[in-house]
Amino acid sequence: MSRWKVRLTIAVVFSLGFFIMLGFLLFIEIPQGNREVLLTLLGGMAGSVSMIIAFYFGDSDSHGAQDGYGGGK
């Protein structure tokens, strides 16, 4: 499996996990003690998801030349 496929797989799995946890928070009643832990974990994951989005939809010219993903010059 190539390097960019591994990165893409990890990014998709992590992003899906984030949105599943967000759905739990919005649609399922969570006990107050567990809710605080979930909010803390969700906040950390939100930062990581924003980095994933920046990597795949940001300036990919600098990344493409190094790992074969994106345009590259």
Order of alpha helices (4+ residues) and beta strands (2+ residues): alpha-alpha-alpha
